[in-house]
Amino acid sequence: MTWLTGGWPHVGAVAGKAALMYGTALVALRLGERRTLAQWTIVDFVAAVAVGAIVGRTAIASRQSFVTGAVALVTLIVMHHVVSRLRFHPIFRRLTDHRIRVLVAHGRIRRRQLRICGLTESDLVAQLRQRGVFGLSGVRFVLYEAKGGLTVVPESVATSEAIDLVQAGLREAVDLPGRSPADD
């Protein structure tokens, strides 16, 4: 029957280590970057997967001590904090974050940009319909943001503040229409 239960002392040790790792993760994540759970970039996703792997492995591996798992966990949280701070540097940010992509420019779908992003035209059209956009004729830009969201900029954007925000996004964009002749 040990193949099923693993022996009751072992089960108790697993429960104890799991509870300790849960508490350690809770404290470490609370002291770490808030963005770890609120906004998912590549950096955040890697940290979350690694934290989950360490917590799970430490809880069930009989040869791994709680201290080993806790040190690994805290090290990852510290590294995540360091990398999150380094993202403020433009060169490092280019290594860790996706650039903004212009998927639609002046009512025209940019198929090359869709392919680069791994999106089909059907994916784009479905997202536009969900946002209440039923035709491209009134769309100035559709921006594929760094975190995977879409921003739809209608042709009728009139306020200077809105235009300033769009221009800021376009400055960050890769392959902005008008800068590169190879569009589709």
MDTraj code that builds the backbone (N, CA, C; nanometers):
import mdtraj as md
import numpy as np

residues = "MET THR TRP LEU THR GLY GLY TRP PRO HIS VAL GLY ALA VAL ALA GLY LYS ALA ALA LEU MET TYR GLY THR ALA LEU VAL ALA LEU ARG LEU GLY GLU ARG ARG THR LEU ALA GLN TRP THR ILE VAL ASP PHE VAL ALA ALA VAL ALA VAL GLY ALA ILE VAL GLY ARG THR ALA ILE ALA SER ARG GLN SER PHE VAL THR GLY ALA VAL ALA LEU VAL THR LEU ILE VAL MET HIS HIS VAL VAL SER ARG LEU ARG PHE HIS PRO ILE PHE ARG ARG LEU THR ASP HIS ARG ILE ARG VAL LEU VAL ALA HIS GLY ARG ILE ARG ARG ARG GLN LEU ARG ILE CYS GLY LEU THR GLU SER ASP LEU VAL ALA GLN LEU ARG GLN ARG GLY VAL PHE GLY LEU SER GLY VAL ARG PHE VAL LEU TYR GLU ALA LYS GLY GLY LEU THR VAL VAL PRO GLU SER VAL ALA THR SER GLU ALA ILE ASP LEU VAL GLN ALA GLY LEU ARG GLU ALA VAL ASP LEU PRO GLY ARG SER PRO ALA ASP ASP".split()
xyz = np.array([
    [0.0809, -0.1197, 0.0000],
    [0.0000, 0.0000, 0.0000],
    [0.0858, 0.1271, 0.0000],
    [0.2167, 0.1166, 0.0199],
    [0.3017, 0.2360, 0.0181],
    [0.3092, 0.2984, -0.1213],
    [0.2834, 0.2201, -0.2253],
    [0.2831, 0.2788, -0.3594],
    [0.1701, 0.3806, -0.3744],
    [0.0659, 0.3658, -0.2945],
    [-0.0483, 0.4561, -0.3009],
    [-0.0311, 0.5756, -0.2064],
    [0.0092, 0.5497, -0.0852],
    [0.0189, 0.6581, 0.0135],
    [0.1607, 0.7092, 0.0308],
    [0.2606, 0.6278, -0.0028],
    [0.3990, 0.6686, 0.0161],
    [0.4432, 0.6601, 0.1603],
    [0.3637, 0.6105, 0.2456],
    [0.3959, 0.6039, 0.3880],
    [0.3481, 0.7299, 0.4567],
    [0.2745, 0.7130, 0.5650],
    [0.2147, 0.8282, 0.6320],
    [0.3158, 0.9301, 0.6827],
    [0.4327, 0.8895, 0.7332],
    [0.5292, 0.9932, 0.7739],
    [0.5719, 1.0810, 0.6546],
    [0.5874, 1.0174, 0.5379],
    [0.6251, 1.0924, 0.4177],
    [0.5133, 1.1905, 0.3788],
    [0.3886, 1.1459, 0.3863],
    [0.2752, 1.2318, 0.3532],
    [0.2707, 1.3520, 0.4481],
    [0.2977, 1.3302, 0.5743],
    [0.3009, 1.4406, 0.6707],
    [0.4116, 1.5394, 0.6398],
    [0.5296, 1.4884, 0.6004],
    [0.6415, 1.5761, 0.5645],
    [0.6067, 1.6591, 0.4406],
    [0.5419, 1.5974, 0.3442],
    [0.5017, 1.6694, 0.2233],
    [0.4033, 1.7803, 0.2596],
    [0.3066, 1.7504, 0.3424],
    [0.2092, 1.8519, 0.3833],
    [0.2778, 1.9668, 0.4572],
    [0.3718, 1.9344, 0.5426],
    [0.4438, 2.0377, 0.6169],
    [0.5264, 2.1265, 0.5258],
    [0.6022, 2.0645, 0.4332],
    [0.6840, 2.1433, 0.3409],
    [0.5965, 2.2263, 0.2474],
    [0.4840, 2.1692, 0.2043],
    [0.3941, 2.2444, 0.1163],
    [0.3403, 2.3678, 0.1878],
    [0.3016, 2.3529, 0.3125],
    [0.2508, 2.4662, 0.3899],
    [0.3595, 2.5713, 0.4106],
    [0.4817, 2.5268, 0.4424],
    [0.5925, 2.6209, 0.4595],
    [0.6258, 2.6927, 0.3286],
    [0.6270, 2.6207, 0.2150],
    [0.6568, 2.6829, 0.0860],
    [0.5470, 2.7816, 0.0468],
    [0.4228, 2.7464, 0.0778],
    [0.3122, 2.8377, 0.0495],
    [0.3319, 2.9677, 0.1277],
    [0.3621, 2.9562, 0.2541],
    [0.3851, 3.0746, 0.3370],
    [0.5038, 3.1554, 0.2880],
    [0.6111, 3.0877, 0.2518],
    [0.7304, 3.1561, 0.2012],
    [0.6984, 3.2289, 0.0705],
    [0.6264, 3.1621, -0.0205],
    [0.5893, 3.2249, -0.1476],
    [0.4998, 3.3452, -0.1235],
    [0.4057, 3.3326, -0.0324],
    [0.3142, 3.4416, -0.0015],
    [0.3907, 3.5642, 0.0477],
    [0.4830, 3.5431, 0.1404],
    [0.5617, 3.6549, 0.1943],
    [0.6536, 3.7125, 0.0867],
    [0.7225, 3.6253, 0.0132],
    [0.8161, 3.6728, -0.0892],
    [0.7441, 3.7492, -0.1993],
    [0.6303, 3.6998, -0.2444],
    [0.5560, 3.7698, -0.3486],
    [0.4970, 3.9002, -0.2965],
    [0.4583, 3.9017, -0.1702],
    [0.4042, 4.0259, -0.1109],
    [0.5130, 4.1319, -0.1032],
    [0.6350, 4.0914, -0.0728],
    [0.7460, 4.1859, -0.0637],
    [0.8033, 4.2200, -0.2009],
    [0.7767, 4.1345, -0.2990],
    [0.8283, 4.1547, -0.4340],
    [0.7466, 4.2546, -0.5120],
    [0.7653, 4.2523, -0.6423],
    [0.6964, 4.3438, -0.7323],
    [0.5476, 4.3145, -0.7384],
    [0.4669, 4.4143, -0.7276],
    [0.3226, 4.3984, -0.7400],
    [0.2878, 4.3501, -0.8798],
    [0.3627, 4.3926, -0.9785],
    [0.3361, 4.3603, -1.1175],
    [0.3426, 4.2107, -1.1461],
    [0.4059, 4.1329, -1.0605],
    [0.4159, 3.9898, -1.0825],
    [0.2788, 3.9283, -1.1049],
    [0.1798, 3.9711, -1.0320],
    [0.0471, 3.9139, -1.0443],
    [-0.0503, 4.0045, -1.1185],
    [-0.0174, 4.1325, -1.1343],
    [-0.1127, 4.2258, -1.1924],
    [-0.0964, 4.2417, -1.3431],
    [0.0254, 4.2398, -1.3943],
    [0.0520, 4.2619, -1.5353],
    [0.1478, 4.1539, -1.5828],
    [0.1108, 4.0819, -1.6858],
    [0.1933, 3.9699, -1.7311],
    [0.2740, 4.0060, -1.8544],
    [0.4039, 4.0236, -1.8341],
    [0.4976, 4.0350, -1.9443],
    [0.5741, 3.9033, -1.9467],
    [0.6675, 3.8905, -2.0401],
    [0.7499, 3.7694, -2.0462],
    [0.8234, 3.7499, -1.9140],
    [0.8776, 3.8578, -1.8612],
    [0.9517, 3.8529, -1.7354],
    [0.8626, 3.7992, -1.6225],
    [0.7403, 3.8461, -1.6168],
    [0.6469, 3.8045, -1.5123],
    [0.6062, 3.6587, -1.5294],
    [0.5830, 3.6174, -1.6534],
    [0.5420, 3.4804, -1.6796],
    [0.6528, 3.3828, -1.6389],
    [0.7762, 3.4139, -1.6751],
    [0.8894, 3.3278, -1.6377],
    [0.8994, 3.3175, -1.4860],
    [0.8857, 3.4294, -1.4178],
    [0.8937, 3.4278, -1.2709],
    [0.7813, 3.3433, -1.2114],
    [0.6605, 3.3582, -1.2624],
    [0.5466, 3.2828, -1.2083],
    [0.5624, 3.1332, -1.2297],
    [0.6067, 3.0931, -1.3485],
    [0.6263, 2.9508, -1.3760],
    [0.7368, 2.8942, -1.2868],
    [0.8461, 2.9680, -1.2745],
    [0.9571, 2.9210, -1.1915],
    [0.9170, 2.9103, -1.0449],
    [0.8420, 3.0069, -0.9959],
    [0.7953, 3.0024, -0.8571],
    [0.7071, 2.8794, -0.8368],
    [0.6155, 2.8557, -0.9290],
    [0.5282, 2.7387, -0.9186],
    [0.6065, 2.6087, -0.9201],
    [0.7076, 2.6011, -1.0057],
    [0.7888, 2.4800, -1.0137],
    [0.8655, 2.4561, -0.8841],
    [0.9213, 2.5613, -0.8287],
    [0.9987, 2.5469, -0.7048],
    [0.9075, 2.5081, -0.5887],
    [0.7946, 2.5738, -0.5764],
    [0.7019, 2.5417, -0.4681],
    [0.6557, 2.3964, -0.4805],
    [0.6174, 2.3562, -0.6001],
    [0.5709, 2.2189, -0.6205],
    [0.6798, 2.1165, -0.5976],
    [0.7966, 2.1412, -0.6504],
    [0.9085, 2.0455, -0.6360],
    [0.9495, 2.0327, -0.4897],
    [0.9618, 2.1429, -0.4214],
    [1.0034, 2.1385, -0.2816],
    [0.9016, 2.0648, -0.1968],
    [0.7749, 2.0849, -0.2264],
    [0.6701, 2.0209, -0.1464],
    [0.6720, 1.8692, -0.1604],
    [0.6986, 1.8159, -0.2793],
    [0.6847, 1.6711, -0.2989],
    [0.8149, 1.5941, -0.3095],
    [0.9278, 1.6609, -0.3307],
    [1.0550, 1.5893, -0.3452],
    [1.1115, 1.5555, -0.2077],
    [1.1256, 1.4279, -0.1816],
    [1.1720, 1.3850, -0.0489],
    [1.3178, 1.4227, -0.0241],
    [1.3952, 1.4404, -0.1286],
    [1.5379, 1.4731, -0.1108],
    [1.5658, 1.6231, -0.1145],
    [1.4646, 1.7033, -0.1288],
    [1.4854, 1.8482, -0.1312],
    [1.4325, 1.9080, -0.0020],
    [1.5198, 1.9804, 0.0656],
    [1.4797, 2.0396, 0.1930],
    [1.3995, 2.1675, 0.1708],
    [1.3279, 2.2062, 0.2744],
    [1.2535, 2.3313, 0.2709],
    [1.3491, 2.4483, 0.2497],
    [1.4635, 2.4476, 0.3191],
    [1.5586, 2.5589, 0.3097],
    [1.6083, 2.5744, 0.1660],
    [1.6379, 2.4639, 0.0985],
    [1.6826, 2.4702, -0.0411],
    [1.5751, 2.5346, -0.1282],
    [1.4517, 2.4905, -0.1123],
    [1.3419, 2.5478, -0.1899],
    [1.3195, 2.6940, -0.1574],
    [1.3270, 2.7288, -0.0294],
    [1.3045, 2.8681, 0.0113],
    [1.4141, 2.9590, -0.0449],
    [1.5382, 2.9140, -0.0433],
    [1.6482, 2.9939, -0.0984],
    [1.6280, 3.0135, -0.2489],
    [1.5907, 2.9071, -0.3193],
    [1.5654, 2.9182, -0.4631],
    [1.4499, 3.0146, -0.4901],
    [1.3457, 3.0039, -0.4123],
    [1.2285, 3.0892, -0.4298],
    [1.2628, 3.2362, -0.4069],
    [1.3292, 3.2654, -0.2976],
    [1.3660, 3.4045, -0.2672],
    [1.4626, 3.4577, -0.3730],
    [1.5550, 3.3746, -0.4205],
    [1.6470, 3.4165, -0.5261],
    [1.5707, 3.4556, -0.6521],
    [1.4718, 3.3764, -0.6891],
    [1.3912, 3.4101, -0.8076],
    [1.3143, 3.5397, -0.7894],
    [1.2596, 3.5610, -0.6727],
    [1.1849, 3.6850, -0.6475],
    [1.2786, 3.8053, -0.6554],
    [1.3983, 3.7930, -0.6013],
    [1.4966, 3.9013, -0.6082],
    [1.5379, 3.9260, -0.7535],
    [1.5613, 3.8187, -0.8290],
    [1.5979, 3.8338, -0.9703],
    [1.4852, 3.9011, -1.0488],
    [1.3634, 3.8641, -1.0192],
    [1.2496, 3.9270, -1.0859],
    [1.2470, 4.0763, -1.0564],
    [1.2744, 4.1135, -0.9324],
    [1.2795, 4.2547, -0.8947],
    [1.3894, 4.3276, -0.9735],
    [1.5069, 4.2675, -0.9815],
    [1.6196, 4.3284, -1.0534],
    [1.5858, 4.3454, -1.2017],
    [1.5338, 4.2404, -1.2632],
    [1.4993, 4.2471, -1.4058],
    [1.3878, 4.3492, -1.4288],
    [1.2912, 4.3573, -1.3380],
    [1.1839, 4.4565, -1.3511],
    [1.2398, 4.5978, -1.3482],
    [1.3404, 4.6205, -1.2682],
    [1.4037, 4.7531, -1.2621],
    [1.4865, 4.7799, -1.3879],
    [1.5550, 4.6774, -1.4375],
    [1.6367, 4.6939, -1.5579],
    [1.5519, 4.7260, -1.6807],
    [1.4243, 4.6884, -1.6782],
    [1.3348, 4.7152, -1.7908],
    [1.3170, 4.8653, -1.8148],
    [1.3527, 4.9492, -1.7184],
    [1.3438, 5.0932, -1.7392],
    [1.4539, 5.1426, -1.8338],
    [1.5561, 5.0623, -1.8554],
    [1.6643, 5.0975, -1.9480],
    [1.6219, 5.0524, -2.0885],
    [1.6234, 5.1434, -2.1869],
    [1.5697, 5.1108, -2.3201],
    [1.6330, 4.9873, -2.3855],
    [1.7617, 4.9699, -2.3734],
    [1.8268, 4.8549, -2.4377],
    [1.7812, 4.7248, -2.3723],
    [1.7774, 4.7225, -2.2416],
    [1.7328, 4.6007, -2.1728],
    [1.5856, 4.5729, -2.1993],
    [1.5054, 4.6796, -2.2058],
    [1.3628, 4.6631, -2.2327],
    [1.3405, 4.5958, -2.3681],
    [1.4237, 4.6268, -2.4650],
    [1.4112, 4.5628, -2.5971],
    [1.4388, 4.4131, -2.5901],
    [1.5190, 4.3713, -2.4943],
    [1.5473, 4.2287, -2.4779],
    [1.4343, 4.1550, -2.4079],
    [1.3585, 4.2250, -2.3242],
    [1.2575, 4.1580, -2.2425],
    [1.1141, 4.1807, -2.2862],
    [1.0858, 4.2902, -2.3528],
    [0.9474, 4.3257, -2.3852],
    [0.9243, 4.3231, -2.5360],
    [0.8039, 4.2829, -2.5733],
    [0.7641, 4.2925, -2.7136],
    [0.7450, 4.4384, -2.7501],
    [0.7734, 4.4715, -2.8736],
    [0.7491, 4.6065, -2.9229],
    [0.6045, 4.6169, -2.9699],
    [0.5534, 4.7368, -2.9736],
    [0.4187, 4.7613, -3.0249],
    [0.4206, 4.7359, -3.1759],
    [0.3163, 4.6744, -3.2248],
    [0.3017, 4.6472, -3.3684],
    [0.1762, 4.7165, -3.4199],
    [0.1828, 4.7699, -3.5400],
    [0.0676, 4.8323, -3.6044],
    [0.0060, 4.7263, -3.6947],
    [-0.1111, 4.6764, -3.6562],
    [-0.1773, 4.5692, -3.7305],
    [-0.2693, 4.6224, -3.8394],
    [-0.3250, 4.7403, -3.8172],
    [-0.4100, 4.8054, -3.9162],
    [-0.3645, 4.9502, -3.9248],
    [-0.3456, 4.9986, -4.0478],
    [-0.3098, 5.1384, -4.0694],
    [-0.4058, 5.1970, -4.1719],
    [-0.4806, 5.2982, -4.1299],
    [-0.5755, 5.3684, -4.2164],
    [-0.6691, 5.2714, -4.2881],
    [-0.7270, 5.1802, -4.2094],
    [-0.8267, 5.0881, -4.2611],
    [-0.7722, 4.9687, -4.3380],
    [-0.6413, 4.9551, -4.3446],
    [-0.5792, 4.8458, -4.4200],
    [-0.5089, 4.7486, -4.3252],
    [-0.5440, 4.6219, -4.3346],
    [-0.4809, 4.5195, -4.2513],
    [-0.3382, 4.4966, -4.3012],
    [-0.2461, 4.4915, -4.2085],
    [-0.1039, 4.4697, -4.2393],
    [-0.0710, 4.3232, -4.2111],
    [-0.0890, 4.2401, -4.3111],
    [-0.0776, 4.0952, -4.2969],
    [0.0614, 4.0500, -4.2516],
    [0.1628, 4.1188, -4.2954],
    [0.2990, 4.0827, -4.2524],
    [0.3132, 4.0984, -4.1010],
    [0.2577, 4.2056, -4.0470],
    [0.2633, 4.2275, -3.9029],
    [0.1821, 4.1210, -3.8283],
    [0.0676, 4.0829, -3.8854],
    [-0.0107, 3.9748, -3.8240],
    [0.0728, 3.8471, -3.8157],
    [0.1401, 3.8128, -3.9263],
    [0.2228, 3.6908, -3.9272],
    [0.3343, 3.6990, -3.8233],
    [0.3996, 3.8129, -3.8145],
    [0.5080, 3.8304, -3.7171],
    [0.4558, 3.8084, -3.5749],
    [0.3329, 3.8518, -3.5490],
    [0.2724, 3.8397, -3.4156],
    [0.2086, 3.7030, -3.3923],
    [0.2046, 3.6199, -3.4959],
    [0.1435, 3.4880, -3.4805],
    [-0.0082, 3.4941, -3.4793],
    [-0.0638, 3.5972, -3.5414],
    [-0.2090, 3.6152, -3.5454],
    [-0.2610, 3.5926, -3.6862],
    [-0.3808, 3.5416, -3.6950],
    [-0.4461, 3.5310, -3.8249],
    [-0.5386, 3.6509, -3.8419],
    [-0.5821, 3.6704, -3.9639],
    [-0.6781, 3.7774, -3.9890],
    [-0.8073, 3.7511, -3.9116],
    [-0.8431, 3.6234, -3.8989],
    [-0.9628, 3.5871, -3.8216],
    [-0.9471, 3.6252, -3.6746],
    [-0.8274, 3.6061, -3.6183],
    [-0.8020, 3.6466, -3.4799],
    [-0.8254, 3.7965, -3.4630],
    [-0.7695, 3.8732, -3.5559],
    [-0.7823, 4.0191, -3.5492],
    [-0.9273, 4.0624, -3.5626],
    [-0.9954, 4.0103, -3.6619],
    [-1.1336, 4.0492, -3.6873],
    [-1.2227, 4.0132, -3.5685],
    [-1.1998, 3.8973, -3.5085],
    [-1.2789, 3.8584, -3.3911],
    [-1.2570, 3.9562, -3.2760],
    [-1.1327, 3.9960, -3.2525],
    [-1.1040, 4.0921, -3.1459],
    [-1.1673, 4.2281, -3.1750],
    [-1.1652, 4.2698, -3.2996],
    [-1.2269, 4.3977, -3.3354],
    [-1.3776, 4.3933, -3.3142],
    [-1.4415, 4.2838, -3.3565],
    [-1.5864, 4.2721, -3.3354],
    [-1.6205, 4.2778, -3.1870],
    [-1.5388, 4.2124, -3.1031],
    [-1.5644, 4.2141, -2.9587],
    [-1.5526, 4.3550, -2.9021],
    [-1.4805, 4.4412, -2.9688],
    [-1.4654, 4.5802, -2.9246],
    [-1.5649, 4.6732, -2.9931],
    [-1.6594, 4.6155, -3.0677],
    [-1.7621, 4.6960, -3.1319],
    [-1.7196, 4.7588, -3.2631],
    [-1.6111, 4.7106, -3.3220],
    [-1.5645, 4.7604, -3.4516],
    [-1.6140, 4.6630, -3.5575],
    [-1.6981, 4.7112, -3.6475],
    [-1.7598, 4.6235, -3.7477],
    [-1.7170, 4.6566, -3.8897],
    [-1.6248, 4.7494, -3.9030],
    [-1.5705, 4.7833, -4.0340],
    [-1.4392, 4.8560, -4.0163],
    [-1.3497, 4.8420, -4.1134],
    [-1.2175, 4.9033, -4.1018],
    [-1.2104, 5.0442, -4.1594],
    [-1.3144, 5.0864, -4.2277],
    [-1.3090, 5.2172, -4.2944],
    [-1.2908, 5.3321, -4.1956],
    [-1.3402, 5.3199, -4.0746],
    [-1.3269, 5.4268, -3.9762],
    [-1.2125, 5.4059, -3.8783],
    [-1.1214, 5.3133, -3.9106],
    [-1.0110, 5.2820, -3.8189],
    [-0.8811, 5.3430, -3.8711],
    [-0.8206, 5.4280, -3.7884],
    [-0.6912, 5.4862, -3.8240],
    [-0.5798, 5.3854, -3.7982],
    [-0.5750, 5.3319, -3.6752],
    [-0.4731, 5.2327, -3.6399],
    [-0.5333, 5.1283, -3.5472],
    [-0.4796, 5.0083, -3.5545],
    [-0.4983, 4.9074, -3.4509],
    [-0.3581, 4.8717, -3.4052],
    [-0.3312, 4.9008, -3.2786],
    [-0.1995, 4.8755, -3.2217],
    [-0.2046, 4.7464, -3.1401],
    [-0.1080, 4.6604, -3.1624],
    [-0.0935, 4.5382, -3.0831],
    [0.0073, 4.5731, -2.9747],
    [-0.0430, 4.5937, -2.8547],
    [0.0379, 4.6462, -2.7450],
    [0.1388, 4.5428, -2.6945],
    [0.2358, 4.5898, -2.6201],
    [0.3441, 4.5044, -2.5708],
    [0.2942, 4.3874, -2.4873],
    [0.1843, 4.4045, -2.4179],
    [0.1321, 4.2981, -2.3316],
    [0.0230, 4.2161, -2.3989],
    [0.0029, 4.2354, -2.5297],
    [-0.0899, 4.1524, -2.6038],
    [-0.2284, 4.2091, -2.6255],
    [-0.2570, 4.3246, -2.5695],
    [-0.3878, 4.3855, -2.5903],
    [-0.3920, 4.4648, -2.7204],
    [-0.5128, 4.4942, -2.7655],
    [-0.5306, 4.5756, -2.8853],
    [-0.5811, 4.7145, -2.8473],
    [-0.5293, 4.8142, -2.9153],
    [-0.5808, 4.9491, -2.9035],
    [-0.6328, 4.9895, -3.0403],
    [-0.7589, 5.0260, -3.0467],
    [-0.8211, 5.0685, -3.1713],
    [-0.8290, 5.2207, -3.1698],
    [-0.7676, 5.2834, -3.2698],
    [-0.7676, 5.4286, -3.2814],
    [-0.8561, 5.4652, -3.4002],
    [-0.9724, 5.5258, -3.3743],
    [-1.0605, 5.5619, -3.4857],
    [-1.0039, 5.6798, -3.5647],
    [-1.0445, 5.6900, -3.6903],
    [-1.0021, 5.8029, -3.7753],
    [-1.0470, 5.9355, -3.7156],
    [-1.1529, 5.9334, -3.6364],
    [-1.2120, 6.0559, -3.5840],
    [-1.1457, 6.1070, -3.4560],
    [-1.0331, 6.0514, -3.4157],
    [-0.9668, 6.0990, -3.2937],
    [-0.9358, 6.2463, -3.3113],
    [-0.9845, 6.3278, -3.2176],
    [-0.9723, 6.4718, -3.2352],
    [-0.8963, 6.5413, -3.1233],
    [-0.9028, 6.4903, -3.0018],
    [-0.8397, 6.5629, -2.8914],
    [-0.6883, 6.5512, -2.8995],
    [-0.6195, 6.6582, -2.8634],
    [-0.4738, 6.6574, -2.8713],
    [-0.4130, 6.5583, -2.7716],
    [-0.4791, 6.5397, -2.6557],
    [-0.4277, 6.4435, -2.5575],
    [-0.4320, 6.3017, -2.6141],
    [-0.5426, 6.2654, -2.6778],
    [-0.5541, 6.1325, -2.7378],
    [-0.4514, 6.1159, -2.8481],
    [-0.4334, 6.2194, -2.9292],
    [-0.3349, 6.2125, -3.0371],
    [-0.1956, 6.1978, -2.9791],
    [-0.1652, 6.2698, -2.8704],
    [-0.0341, 6.2573, -2.8060],
    [-0.0090, 6.1144, -2.7577],
    [-0.1104, 6.0527, -2.6980],
    [-0.0945, 5.9157, -2.6504],
    [-0.0764, 5.8176, -2.7658],
    [-0.1483, 5.8385, -2.8731],
    [-0.1327, 5.7530, -2.9914],
    [0.0063, 5.7724, -3.0507],
    [0.0495, 5.8965, -3.0619],
    [0.1825, 5.9232, -3.1170],
    [0.2921, 5.8594, -3.0316],
    [0.2745, 5.8598, -2.8991],
    [0.3725, 5.7949, -2.8112],
    [0.3787, 5.6452, -2.8410],
    [0.2633, 5.5822, -2.8608],
    [0.2607, 5.4410, -2.8960],
    [0.3222, 5.4150, -3.0315],
    [0.2958, 5.5025, -3.1270],
    [0.3516, 5.4855, -3.2609],
    [0.5029, 5.5025, -3.2620],
    [0.5553, 5.5904, -3.1762],
    [0.7014, 5.6058, -3.1669],
    [0.7665, 5.4769, -3.1189],
    [0.6956, 5.4027, -3.0342],
    [0.7472, 5.2753, -2.9832],
    [0.7245, 5.1601, -3.0810],
    [0.6418, 5.1816, -3.1815],
    [0.6011, 5.0739, -3.2717],
    [0.7157, 5.0298, -3.3623],
    [0.7084, 4.9040, -3.3998],
    [0.8021, 4.8467, -3.4956],
    [0.7377, 4.8567, -3.6332],
    [0.8167, 4.8895, -3.7339],
    [0.7695, 4.8885, -3.8724],
    [0.6471, 4.9771, -3.8901],
    [0.6584, 5.1003, -3.8445],
    [0.5492, 5.1965, -3.8559],
    [0.5238, 5.2280, -4.0024],
    [0.3970, 5.2345, -4.0442],
    [0.3662, 5.2673, -4.1832],
    [0.4318, 5.3996, -4.2223],
    [0.4933, 5.3997, -4.3382],
    [0.5610, 5.5196, -4.3837],
    [0.7104, 5.5136, -4.3594],
    [0.7535, 5.4301, -4.2658],
    [0.8969, 5.4171, -4.2379],
    [0.9589, 5.3047, -4.3200],
    [0.8793, 5.2061, -4.3584],
    [0.9318, 5.0902, -4.4289],
    [0.8411, 5.0571, -4.5467],
    [0.9000, 5.0420, -4.6673],
    [0.8159, 5.0114, -4.7818],
    [0.7615, 4.8692, -4.7809],
    [0.8280, 4.7768, -4.7155],
    [0.7840, 4.6363, -4.7120],
    [0.6786, 4.6200, -4.6037],
    [0.5528, 4.6278, -4.6433],
    [0.4460, 4.6237, -4.5456],
    [0.3736, 4.4909, -4.5465],
    [0.3320, 4.4431, -4.6600],
    [0.2534, 4.3194, -4.6653],
    [0.3342, 4.2063, -4.7185],
])
top = md.Topology()
chain = top.add_chain()
for i, resn in enumerate(residues, 1):
    res = top.add_residue(resn, chain, resSeq=i)
    for name in ("N", "CA", "C"):
        top.add_atom(name, md.element.get_by_symbol(name[0]), res)
traj = md.Trajectory(xyz[None], top)
